[in-house]
């Protein structure tokens, strides 16, 4: 993922949120990891907050609410 490079904060947040969605939706025998999905979404929300991307924060927080542990 983009974490090791110099990607803009919003790009990193977007990548984390997309990964979260993929990990959540993956079939059980093909990489589903819902705990990791929530971790990535929480990191995405934090990064969006740091970038003052309020609409994106709301989107991720809504997803987190709709996808409880």
C-alpha atoms as a printed R data frame, in Angstrom:
   type eleno elety resid chain resno       x       y      z
1  ATOM     1    CA   UNK     A     1   0.000   0.000  0.000
2  ATOM     2    CA   UNK     A     2   0.996   3.649 -0.164
3  ATOM     3    CA   UNK     A     3   1.971   3.958  3.517
4  ATOM     4    CA   UNK     A     4   5.718   3.602  2.941
5  ATOM     5    CA   UNK     A     5   5.975   6.274  0.279
6  ATOM     6    CA   UNK     A     6   5.179   9.921  0.073
7  ATOM     7    CA   UNK     A     7   1.573   9.649 -1.017
8  ATOM     8    CA   UNK     A     8  -0.761  12.483 -0.066
9  ATOM     9    CA   UNK     A     9  -2.707  11.836  3.133
10 ATOM    10    CA   UNK     A    10  -6.049  11.695  1.323
11 ATOM    11    CA   UNK     A    11  -4.746   9.125 -1.154
12 ATOM    12    CA   UNK     A    12  -3.529   6.941  1.698
13 ATOM    13    CA   UNK     A    13  -6.877   7.298  3.462
14 ATOM    14    CA   UNK     A    14  -8.739   6.354  0.300
15 ATOM    15    CA   UNK     A    15  -6.551   3.272 -0.172
16 ATOM    16    CA   UNK     A    16  -7.147   2.202  3.416
17 ATOM    17    CA   UNK     A    17 -10.898   2.640  3.110
18 ATOM    18    CA   UNK     A    18 -11.034   0.678 -0.141
19 ATOM    19    CA   UNK     A    19  -8.978  -2.081  1.495
20 ATOM    20    CA   UNK     A    20 -11.352  -2.080  4.462
21 ATOM    21    CA   UNK     A    21 -14.338  -2.561  2.186
22 ATOM    22    CA   UNK     A    22 -12.619  -5.357  0.268
23 ATOM    23    CA   UNK     A    23 -11.553  -7.171  3.433
24 ATOM    24    CA   UNK     A    24 -15.074  -6.931  4.817
25 ATOM    25    CA   UNK     A    25 -16.806  -8.128  1.661
26 ATOM    26    CA   UNK     A    26 -14.367 -10.902  0.736
27 ATOM    27    CA   UNK     A    27 -15.667 -14.463  0.909
28 ATOM    28    CA   UNK     A    28 -14.661 -16.291  4.092
29 ATOM    29    CA   UNK     A    29 -12.310 -18.581  2.178
30 ATOM    30    CA   UNK     A    30 -10.754 -15.744  0.178
31 ATOM    31    CA   UNK     A    31  -9.264 -13.364  2.706
32 ATOM    32    CA   UNK     A    32 -12.174 -12.010  4.711
33 ATOM    33    CA   UNK     A    33 -10.792 -10.281  7.777
34 ATOM    34    CA   UNK     A    34 -13.391  -8.087  9.378
35 ATOM    35    CA   UNK     A    35 -11.244  -7.049 12.347
36 ATOM    36    CA   UNK     A    36  -8.533  -5.819  9.998
37 ATOM    37    CA   UNK     A    37 -11.182  -4.160  7.834
38 ATOM    38    CA   UNK     A    38 -12.358  -2.081 10.779
39 ATOM    39    CA   UNK     A    39  -8.751  -1.216 11.705
40 ATOM    40    CA   UNK     A    40  -8.096   0.046  8.183
41 ATOM    41    CA   UNK     A    41 -11.337   2.046  8.169
42 ATOM    42    CA   UNK     A    42 -10.432   3.640 11.506
43 ATOM    43    CA   UNK     A    43  -7.010   4.575 10.128
44 ATOM    44    CA   UNK     A    44  -8.691   6.010  7.045
45 ATOM    45    CA   UNK     A    45 -11.030   8.119  9.157
46 ATOM    46    CA   UNK     A    46  -8.086   9.431 11.171
47 ATOM    47    CA   UNK     A    47  -6.184  10.322  7.994
48 ATOM    48    CA   UNK     A    48  -9.219  12.045  6.496
49 ATOM    49    CA   UNK     A    49  -9.583  14.041  9.730
50 ATOM    50    CA   UNK     A    50  -5.932  15.092  9.459
51 ATOM    51    CA   UNK     A    51  -6.616  16.237  5.885
52 ATOM    52    CA   UNK     A    52  -9.762  18.167  6.939
53 ATOM    53    CA   UNK     A    53 -11.810  16.010  4.562
54 ATOM    54    CA   UNK     A    54 -15.033  16.197  6.556
55 ATOM    55    CA   UNK     A    55 -17.310  14.562  3.976
56 ATOM    56    CA   UNK     A    56 -14.939  11.602  3.725
57 ATOM    57    CA   UNK     A    57 -14.791  11.298  7.516
58 ATOM    58    CA   UNK     A    58 -18.584  11.113  7.616
59 ATOM    59    CA   UNK     A    59 -18.597   8.432  4.908
60 ATOM    60    CA   UNK     A    60 -16.075   6.249  6.751
61 ATOM    61    CA   UNK     A    61 -17.707   6.751 10.145
62 ATOM    62    CA   UNK     A    62 -21.068   5.797  8.641
63 ATOM    63    CA   UNK     A    63 -19.499   2.661  7.183
64 ATOM    64    CA   UNK     A    64 -18.011   1.806 10.581
65 ATOM    65    CA   UNK     A    65 -21.404   2.249 12.238
66 ATOM    66    CA   UNK     A    66 -23.020   0.022  9.612
67 ATOM    67    CA   UNK     A    67 -20.304  -2.643 10.012
68 ATOM    68    CA   UNK     A    68 -20.029  -3.364 13.741
69 ATOM    69    CA   UNK     A    69 -17.374  -5.682 15.138
